[in-house]
Amino acid sequence: MSKKKWNWYAVKLIYESTVSGEPNQSKIDKNYEDKLKCYEESIMLVKAQSFDHAFKIAEERAIKDEDTHENPYDQTVNHRFVEAINCYWLFDDVLKTGVELYSRFINVPIETDTEEFLDTYYPETITTEEEGVNYNFKYLYKNI
C-alpha cells in the first residue's frame, strides 16, 4: 500500500442515537419528544490510498467516536456507529474554499416537484407549526 498515492476522500457515515430511561418529569419542556428516533448522517474527511482504505479508516474512527452520555432530561443517550454507506474521492489535492467535499445524485420520478423531493429525502426541512421546537434537543449533551 505504501507506493500508492494518498488522496482525500469524504466518507458518509450513519450513526444511531437511542434514548433509554425515564425522563426527569421536572425537566420536560417544549423540546421533549418521545416518539422519534434519531439517525445522524456524518461526512468524515479521510486521507487514504484507496476507497477501501478510506472506508477502513473512517469505520475505525467512527467506532472510536461512539458515545454514551446523559441528556438534559436525565436519560441515557447511546450514540453508536451503524455503517459507512458511501465514499467520495475529492479530486483536489489541496483543501481550500470551494473544494467539493461530497456529492450524490438522487434520481426521482420526473413528476416529483422540489417540495416533495425535499420532504422525502430531507425531512428535517419540514417546517413544524410549533416554531422554535428542536426535536434533536434530547440527543444533546446535558451541559450544552
N, C-alpha and C positions, 0 to 999 in steps of 0.2 A: 504494500500500500504506500510505501514511502516515496516512490517515484512519481506517483500521480500528483497532479496539480490540486491544490486546496482551493475550493470555491466556496462562495457564500450560498446558503440555502435558507429558505423560510419553511419551517415545518409546522403544519397545523396540528394542534393537539386538542383533544377533548378531555375535560375533567368533569366529574360529577360531584355535587355537594349535597349531602343528605343531613337532615337535622333530626336529632333524637332527644328525647326527654321532654318533660312537661315544661311549658314556659312559666316564668315568674309572672303571675297574673297582674301584679302591681306595675310591671314594666310594659305591658302591652299597650301599643299606640297605633296610630293610623297606618304605620308601615308594616305591622304584623300581618303575615299571610301564612295560613297553614294548609293550603290546598294546591300549592305549586312546588315543583322540584326544580332545582337549578343545574343546568349544564353550562360549562364555560368553554368557549372556543378561544384558544390562545394560539398566537403565531410566534414561534421561537426562532430567532436568528441563530444559525449554526454555521461554522466553518468546517467543511469536511471534504473528503476526497471523492465522494460519490453519493448518489441518492441513498443507497443502503447505509452508508456510513453516517450520513446526516440523520436518518431515522434512528439509528442505534444511539447516537449521541443525544438526540432530543429525548428519546424514550428514557434513557438512563437519568437524564437531568429531571425529567418530569416526575419520575418515581421519587427522586430525592426531594422534590418540591411538594409532595403530598403533605397534608397538614390536618391536624385536629385542633380546634380551638372552641372557645365559648362565644356565643353571640350576645347581642345586647339584651336578650330575654332569658339569659342563663341556661340556654340549651347548648348541646354539643353539636358542632358542625364538623363533619368529616369530609374533607376535600381530597378526592382521590383521582389519580390518572386513569383514564379509560383506554384511550387508543390514539396513536398518531395516524391521522387519516389522509394526509396529503403532504407533498413536498414540492417546493417550487425553487428552481435554480435561479438565483439572481445573476443576471448576465454581466453586471458591473462588478469590477474588482474593488473599486473604491466606493465606500459608502458615503453619500453626501445628499443634500437636499434634492429631492426629485427622483431618487432611485426607487423603482417599484419593488416593494418588498413581497408582495403577494398578488396573485391574480387567479381568478377562477371564472370559467364560463358556465352559465346556467341556461340550459335550453328549456323553454316552456312552450305550451301551445300558442300559436300565432294570435289567437283572440285574447290572450291574457293582457290586461292593462297594467299599468305601473302600480296602481294602488293594490291590486290583487297580488301582484308579484311580491311587493314589499310585505304585505300581510302574511303571505305564505312562507316566504324564505327568511324574513327578518321580522318576526312577530314583536320584537322589542320596540319596533317603530310605531306600534298601535297606540294611539292616544287614549288614555282612560278618562272617564268622566270625572274622577276624583283627581284634581290637579295636585301635584306635589307628593303623590304616593310613590315610594321607591320600593318595589317588590323584591329587590335584591338586598335590602337592608338587613334581613335576618341572617344573611350569609357572611356579613362583615364581622370584623374583629370587634370585640366588646369595647376596646379603648379608642375606637376611631371617633 
